[in-house]
Every structure is written in structure tokens, then in C-alpha cells.
Amino acid sequence: MSVLRVGLAGVVVLALFGVGGCGGDESDSGSSAPVVQASQGRQVEQSASAAGGGDAGLAPESSGGATKHAFPLQGKGSYSHDHHDYPASDIIANCGLNALSPVDGTVLEVARVDTWAAKVNEGSSRGGLSVSILGNDGARYYMSHFSSINEGIEAGTAVQAGQPVAKVGRTGDASACHIHFGLSPACAKTGDWWTRRGVIWPWSYLDAWKAGKEKSPVAELEAWQKQHGCPAKAGLDP
């Protein structure tokens, strides 16, 4: 698990003891050696250009140039190379920090109301307040557990990599402040939460973006989709 060695006691305690992340008691169990991680994010102005889309999967990058990426947190945070039950990353960070768009693209879905209930534990509401983005590369980027979502961030909104979209929180099934981060093919684009929440491990891409390097998940997602298609229902619920 990647751990920040900083004077933010809340983040350090959460990261060291595996508290926090999705799924209540189902905390991360990564055995990776801790490394120092910090990012101020890449701040940009909102673009008025619309993003290219894919129909039921990945689409080629637009002719205007390669899609840009950014680490999806402004400020200090840590994340593991593991996640409970399915591939994703929990970025542990203080509530209230800016969550950033990880990609140039268009917003697909926004959930502004936390409808999750522990007694029901329905997969579709587990993320609480959330945003999914269709990147200009055709990949889907999902973030959740926000405390609030920025004004103007709605389905159809064009966003740029590094643009603030929400505030870190702990809504839904979250035991501590963090961003759940998932990568998936666009598939149904909306509603297919079992795919949207994540199908490949994001940590290597997060590592690259944090270091200011470009790394695209498209090839790995194409390989996953070629093998699995677009599942019609959850194989694991929630």
C-alpha cells in the first residue's frame, strides 16, 4: 500500500491501518512497499469542446491529438495496489480536497444524492455521490464517495484533465474519506454499475499520472473487453 509520510495524521493513520476505502470492513490488503506520494494536480480551464465517444466500447482518440490525463486528486493522498473483490483503487485523502477529472472527455453520469443504505447494500448506490466520464480516448473513468459535486458538472459537460469536479468525501459505503477510482470500457455508458466501478487495476496509471507522465488504459481495456465483452449483469453483487 502506498503511504504518505506527512504531517496529516488522519491520512497516515487511515493508510497505515488499512482503514478507509470502499466496503466498510472490506479494507485494502495490499502488500506493496510504502512510497511517498503527493500531488498538487494539474489545474486547467474548462474546455468548451465536446468529447468523442464510443458506441459500446472504446473509440479512437480524436484527430486533434492524444487525450491528456491527470492524477485525480489535488493535494496529499495515498493509494494501494490492491482493492477488495474487484479491480479498482481507493485514493485515501482528507475530506474536502479537490477531486480532478483524470482525462479530457465528457461527463456521462452524475449522482448528487446519496441513496445507499447498509441494510440493502445495493451495488448501484454503493458509491454515494459519484461522477463517470467518457474520455476522448473512449475509456470510462469513474470516481465516487464525494462529499459534493461541483456546480456545472452534469451529464454532457465537457471536462479537461486536471479540472476540479468534486470534493473528496465518504458518502455511500465508505468508512473513511477517499476517492474510489475505476477504469472500464464505456459499454452501456450509463447504468451498468458492475462494469463502471472498475475492471482493470488502475494503480500503474495513477503512478504515471502522479509523476506527470502520460499512460493510457485503452490497450488494456480493449484486451479486457475482447475477452469479457460487456456483461449484462453483475458477476459479483454488490
Secondary structure, DSSP 8 states (H G I E B T S, - for coil): -----SS-HHHHHHHHHT--SBSTT-------------B---------S-----SSS-----TT----B--SEEB-EEE-S--SSSS-EEEEE-TT-EEE-SBSEEEEEEE-S----TTT--GGGTT-EEEEEEETTSEEEEEEEESEE-TT--TT-EE-TT-EEEE-B--SSBSSSEEEEEEEE-TTSSS-HHHHT-SS--HHHHHHHHTT----SHHHHHHHHHHH---SS-SS--
